[in-house]
Amino acid sequence: MDQQLNRIEGSAGARRHFRYFDYVMAAFVAILLLSNLIGAAKPASVMGVTFGAGILFFPISYVLGDVLTEVYGYANARRCVWAGFVALAFMAFMSWVVVQLPAAEGWEGQAAYESVFGSTWRIVAASMAAFWAGEFVNSFVLAKLKIATQGRYLWIRTIGSTIFGQGIDSLIFYPLAFYGVWSSQQLISVMVVNWFFKVVWEIVLTPVTYAVVGWLKHREGVDVYDTDTEFSPFAKAESA
């Protein structure tokens, strides 16, 4: 069936109109926001292992990032990363404004509201920087591996890109957010454990990634290879 796909080289894919790209981008941004807004607020413990609840859902955004790069190419994935980054920035700003507004007389939920939505700017900045760098590394590695493997072995690309992307994400987030607050041993332990869980999630979801990538490629009728793409995160966006 691969012979039926129209192979597109480089950033030319960013100038095409795709049927499902907008839906995938919307899902990517929505999961990113929800996992940070809802999941990050609650530490969970299962069988004695403590972790942030958001780790159950945040890796799905990396799976969608893989799908975006694999199906639509790096240039289109870059648009999604910037959309997610701006959405995170607005969410942080809106949360800060709402928390700072004086509570109405008689309302007793301010303390609980602050505990959920009142993240420090240090954690917010760390989260945004980690997402931005991690997603771009993830997309870059996947795009380069696709060329190196000539489009074969999708699992190598998705897992390999996650190892590097989530590694950069963790290396940036935890030191920026918690250095000096946690002990060095605790910082390293949580960083490694969370990175490991995210990679394991990617491996577990590999069959889902295969199914989604295959379905989208054949629905869109294309297979994009970033052979001459400008990989700078700040490159001028191609017109659709």
JOBEL-V524767 format. One record per residue. N is the residue number from 0. RES is the residue in one small letter. SS is DSSP state (H for helix, E for strand, - for the rest). PHI is phi as a letter, one per 40 degrees, with the letter a starting at -180 (none if undefined). OMEGA is omega in degrees with one decimal (999 if undefined). Layout:
# JOBEL-V524767
[[N RES SS PHI OMEGA] [N RES SS PHI OMEGA]]
This chain:
# JOBEL-V524767
[[0 m - none -178.4] [1 d H d -178.5] [2 q H c 179.9] [3 q H c -177.5] [4 l - c 177.7] [5 n E c -179.1] [6 r E c 180.0] [7 i E b -178.6] [8 e E c 171.5] [9 g H g -172.9] [10 s H c 178.4] [11 a H d 179.6] [12 g H c -179.4] [13 a H c -179.4] [14 r H c 180.0] [15 r - c 172.2] [16 h - c -179.3] [17 f - b -176.2] [18 r - c -170.3] [19 y - b -176.6] [20 f H d -177.8] [21 d H c -179.7] [22 y H c 179.4] [23 v H c 178.3] [24 m H c 179.0] [25 a H c 178.2] [26 a H c 179.0] [27 f H d -178.0] [28 v H c -178.7] [29 a H c -179.6] [30 i H c 177.2] [31 l H d -177.8] [32 l H c -176.7] [33 l H c -179.6] [34 s H c 176.9] [35 n H c -176.2] [36 l H c -175.5] [37 i - c -174.0] [38 g H c -175.1] [39 a H c -174.6] [40 a H c -173.5] [41 k - b 169.2] [42 p E c -179.5] [43 a E b 178.5] [44 s E b 179.5] [45 v E b -179.8] [46 m - f 175.8] [47 g - g 179.6] [48 v E b -179.3] [49 t E c -179.1] [50 f E a 174.6] [51 g E c -175.5] [52 a - c -179.1] [53 g - c -178.4] [54 i H c 179.0] [55 l H c -173.5] [56 f H b -178.7] [57 f H d 179.3] [58 p H d 177.4] [59 i H c 177.5] [60 s H c 176.2] [61 y H c 175.2] [62 v H c 178.3] [63 l H c 174.4] [64 g H c 175.0] [65 d H c -179.7] [66 v H c -179.3] [67 l H c -179.3] [68 t H c -177.2] [69 e H c -175.3] [70 v H c -170.5] [71 y H b 177.3] [72 g - g -175.0] [73 y H c -176.4] [74 a H c 177.9] [75 n H c 176.1] [76 a H c 178.6] [77 r H d 177.0] [78 r H d -178.4] [79 c H c 178.6] [80 v H c 178.5] [81 w H c 176.9] [82 a H c 178.2] [83 g H c 179.9] [84 f H c 179.3] [85 v H c 178.6] [86 a H c 176.6] [87 l H c -180.0] [88 a H c 179.5] [89 f H c 178.0] [90 m H c 179.2] [91 a H c 179.5] [92 f H c -179.9] [93 m H c 178.4] [94 s H c 180.0] [95 w H c -179.7] [96 v H c -176.8] [97 v H c 178.7] [98 v H c -176.6] [99 q H c -179.7] [100 l - c 178.6] [101 p - c 180.0] [102 a - c 177.7] [103 a - c -179.8] [104 e - c 179.4] [105 g - g 179.3] [106 w - c -173.8] [107 e - b -176.3] [108 g - c -174.9] [109 q H c -178.1] [110 a H c 178.2] [111 a H c 179.5] [112 y H c 179.8] [113 e H c -179.1] [114 s H c -178.8] [115 v H c -172.4] [116 f H b -175.4] [117 g - c 178.3] [118 s - d 178.4] [119 t - c -179.8] [120 w H c 177.4] [121 r H c -179.6] [122 i H c 179.0] [123 v H c 179.8] [124 a H c 178.7] [125 a H c -179.5] [126 s H c -178.8] [127 m H c 179.8] [128 a H c -179.0] [129 a H c 178.1] [130 f H c -175.9] [131 w H d -177.6] [132 a H c -177.9] [133 g H c -179.3] [134 e H c 179.4] [135 f H c 175.9] [136 v H c 179.1] [137 n H d -177.7] [138 s H c 180.0] [139 f H c -178.3] [140 v H c -179.3] [141 l H c -179.3] [142 a H c 179.9] [143 k H c 178.4] [144 l H c 178.8] [145 k H c 177.6] [146 i H c -177.6] [147 a H c -178.6] [148 t - c -179.1] [149 q - f 175.1] [150 g - g 179.2] [151 r - c 173.9] [152 y - f -179.7] [153 l H d -177.6] [154 w H c 177.2] [155 i H c -178.3] [156 r H c -176.2] [157 t H c -178.8] [158 i H c 179.6] [159 g H c 179.9] [160 s H c 178.7] [161 t H c 177.8] [162 i H d -179.0] [163 f H c -177.6] [164 g H c 179.2] [165 q H c 175.6] [166 g H c 177.4] [167 i H c 178.1] [168 d H d -177.5] [169 s H c -179.3] [170 l H c 179.1] [171 i H c -171.3] [172 f H c -170.6] [173 y H c 176.1] [174 p H c -179.7] [175 l H c -174.8] [176 a H c -167.4] [177 f H b 177.9] [178 y E c -177.4] [179 g - g 176.9] [180 v - c 174.8] [181 w E c 172.5] [182 s - c -179.7] [183 s H d 180.0] [184 q H c 179.3] [185 q H c 180.0] [186 l H c -178.9] [187 i H c -178.9] [188 s H c -179.1] [189 v H c -179.8] [190 m H c -178.3] [191 v H c -178.6] [192 v H c -179.7] [193 n H c 175.9] [194 w H c -179.8] [195 f H c 179.5] [196 f H c -179.0] [197 k H c 177.9] [198 v H c 177.6] [199 v H c 177.5] [200 w H d 178.7] [201 e H c 179.4] [202 i H c -179.9] [203 v H c -176.7] [204 l - c -179.4] [205 t H d 177.4] [206 p H d 177.6] [207 v H c 178.6] [208 t H c 177.6] [209 y H d -177.4] [210 a H c -178.1] [211 v H c 179.7] [212 v H c 180.0] [213 g H c -178.9] [214 w H c -177.9] [215 l H c -179.6] [216 k H d -176.3] [217 h H c 172.5] [218 r H c 179.7] [219 e H c 178.3] [220 g - g -177.0] [221 v E b 171.8] [222 d E a -171.6] [223 v E c 175.2] [224 y E b -176.4] [225 d - c -176.2] [226 t - c -180.0] [227 d - b -178.1] [228 t - c 171.3] [229 e - c -172.2] [230 f - c 177.8] [231 s - c 176.3] [232 p - c -175.7] [233 f - b 180.0] [234 a - c -179.7] [235 k - c -178.1] [236 a - c 174.5] [237 e - c 176.9] [238 s - c -177.2] [239 a - c 999]]
